[in-house]
Amino acid sequence: MRIPFLSPRRPVVSVIRLQGAIGAAARAGAIGLSDAGLAPLLSRAFRRRRPAAVAIALNSPGGSPVQTSLIAARIRRLAERHKVPVHVFVEDVAASGGYWLATAADKIWVDHSSVVGSVGVISSSFGFADFIARHGIERRIHTAGTAKAWLDPFRPEQPEDVARLHRLLEPIHAAFKDQVQSRRGDLLPGDRDLFTGEVWVGQQAVDLGLADGIGHLEPVMRDLFGQDVQFLSYGLRTPFLRRFGISAEDLLDAAAERAAFARLTPGG
């Protein structure tokens, strides 16, 4: 006969799924990985049932550097406060901000085909100056402040605007490098520049110290905490109104996210 209060407690692993691009929701009802949206979920996962570990299933091509930094810092605060180890399991991709999130873990696990890295910062746009000139369209813009219209896509790109943009990108890149070095520094090769924005696949990432091993969530957690480990799953809920239909904005969000994944993941 099993007496519940005398039986040994089965170890619990909290499982969090982080899927998609990172960024504060631009409109009500939008789904994205943001610090405000994830805060309650992360708090429950680290606190409820006193877990032996938190396992994060991660699949993200990146996004907002600020939201990425906030989420990663929150994960570390909770891990240290509750003394719970964190394991990240990369699925298709953990690139750019997705890899920044991965470095919040104590251990990073990848699949043989996972795409990892892209430690860099990008700003992209289009230029329409020649197009509007060919069509006889006159651009009229008036500002108070000499830099207010910098990088205006409807006028020729100015060297001083590009220089100003690089002055913004470099500190963000430096913060990203600091994060990776502070979390993975002892494991990274000293003779290789891993901060160029390049990506690596599976075992390549492990060999370079960007990940700790090849492994999938459930078997790795069972190997570490026993075959009778309990998994408690946590995930973002679909906003109420979105359960009743998809808007044009939803389709644009999905297309943008799909493009970000497609840029980093080869098709099968």
N, C-alpha and C positions, 0 to 999 in steps of 0.2 A: 504494500500500500504506500502511495506517495503522500507524504505530509507536506503541503506547500511551504509552510513557514520554516520547515527544517531542511527542505531540499535546497541544494546549491542553486543560486540564481544563474540562469543562462546569460552569457554575455550578450550585450546589445550593441549593434552597429547602426548608427544613424546614416541613412543614405540620402544625399541631396543631389537632385539633377539640375545642373546649370546648363541650359541649352539656348543658344542664340547670340545675337549681337549685344554689346554692352552699351547702355546709354540711358539717361533719364528719359522717361516717357514724355514725348512732346505733346500728347493729347490724352484726354481722359479715356480709359479703357484700353490703352495700348499695352502690349506685353513686351517687356525687355528686361534685361538684367540691370537693375539699378540698386544702389545701396538702400534707399528707402523701401523699395519693394521687397528686398531680400532680408531686411533686418529682423522682422518677426520670425520668419522661417528659420534663419540661422540660429536665433536665440533658442527656439524650441528644440532644434536638432542637437545643440550642445548641452542643453539642460535636462530635457525630458528623459527619464529612465536611466540617468547617469551612464551614458554610453561608454563602452570600452574604446571606441574610435568613431570618428566621423569620416565617411567615405563620400567623396564628391565625384559624380559622373559628369565630366566636363566636355562640352562640345561648343566651342566659340571661336569665331575668327577675329574677335576683338571689338573695339569701339572706342567709347569715350575714355581718355586717360584718367580723368578725375574720378568718374564712377568706378573704374577699375581699381584705382588706388584705394578708394574708400571701402570697397567690398573686400579687397585683400587684407587691408588693415583690420577690418571688423573680424574676419576669420581668425587672424592671429590673436587679437585681443581675447576672443572667446576661447580659443584653444589654450591660451596661457592661463586665463582665469579659471577655467574648469579642469585644467590639466588633462586634456583629451588630445591624443594624436590625430592628425589629419592626413588622409591619403587621398590624392587626386588620381582618378582614372581617366585618361584622355581617350576620347572616342575618335571621331574623324579628325578633329583639328583642335589644337590649342595654340593659336598664333596671335602675335601682337598682344593686345590686352588679354586675350585668352590665355597666353602663356604667363603673363603677369599674374593672373589669378592662380594659375597652377603653382607658382612659386610660393604661394601662401601655405602650401602643404608641407608636411614633414617628409613625405615620400611622394614621388610622382611616378605613376605607372602608365605605360603606353601599349597600344597594340602594335603589331609589326608594321601596319600600314598607317598609323597615326602621323599626321603632319604637325610638327612642333617647331616653335621658334618665332621668327619674324620680329626680332628685337630691334625695332626701329619705329619711326614716326612718319606719317604721311599726311600731306594735304593735297587734295586734287580738285580741279575745277575745269571749266571750259573757257575758251576765248571766242568772242563773237564780233570782234572789232572789224575784221575784213568782211564778214557776212553782212553786217548792217550797212557798211559802206557801199558794197555792191548793190544793195537794194535801195540806196538813196535815203536811208534812215539816219536822222541826226540825233546824236546822243546829247541830252541836256541834263546837266547835274550841277547842283549848287550846294556847297557845304560851308559850315562854320567849323573850321579846324582843318588843317592842311592834309591830315592823314585819314580823314573820315571816309573817303572813297577809294582807299587803297585796294588793289587787286580787283577793281571793277572789271567784270568780264566783258563789258561792252567798249572798253578802250584798250589800246595796246599795252602789253605788260611793261611795267617800268622797273628798271634795275633796282631802284631804291625800295620798291615794294617787295621784290624778291629777297633782298637783303634783310628787310624787316621781318619777313616771314621766317627766314632761317634763324633769326634771333629769338623767335618764339618756339620753333621746333627743337632747337638744340637743348634748352633746359628740360623739356619734356623727355627727350631722348636720354639725357643725363640721369633723370630720376628713374627711368626704366632700367638703365644699366645698373644704377645703385641698388635697385630692388633685387635684380638677378644676382649681383655679386654678393649682396648681404645674405641671401638665402642659399645660394648654390656655389659661392666663391671657391670653397675648398675642393669642390669636385670638378671645376672647370679647368681645361688645359691652359697653361700660361703662355703657350706659343701660338694661340689661335684666336683671331678676332671673331667672336660670336655675335657681335652687336651691329652687323651690317644690314639687318633686315632679311637675311637668308633663312630658309626653312630646311628642316631635315626630317627624315622619315624613320619611325620605329627605332631599330637598333642603333642607327646613326646618332639619334638624340641621346640614347643611353651611353654610347661610347664617348660622347662629348661632354657628359656630365649634366646635360639638360634634363635628363630623366634618370630614374633609379633602376628601372627594370621593365621587362615585358610581362604584362599580367592583366587579367581581367578582374573586375570587382569581386564577384561572389567567391570564386576559388581562392583568391589571395586572402580575403578576409577570413575564410574558413581555415586556411592554412595557419593564419596568425592567431585566431581566437577560438578555434575549435569547430568541429563539424556541426555542433548544435547551436551555433551563434544565431541570434534573432536579428532580422533586418527590419528597421523601421524607416519607411520611405517618406520623404518630404519633397514637395515641389510647388511651383507657383500655380495658383489657381487661375483658370480662365475667367476674366471679368464677366459679370452677370449679363450685360447687354450683348457681349460678343457671342454668347451661346445661341443667339437667335438670328445670326446672319453675319455676312462679311461685307464690309463697305469697300469703296474704292481705295480709301486710305489704308485699309488692311492689306489689300492686294499690292499697293506700292511698298508698304513695309516688308511684306513677304518677298517681293521681287528684289529689293535692296539687300535683304539678308541673304537671299539665295545667291546673288551676285558675289557677295563677300565670301561665302563658302566656296563658290565655284572657282574663284581666283586662286584658292589655296589647295583644293582637293581634286585630284585627277579622277576622271570617271572610270567605272569598272566595265 
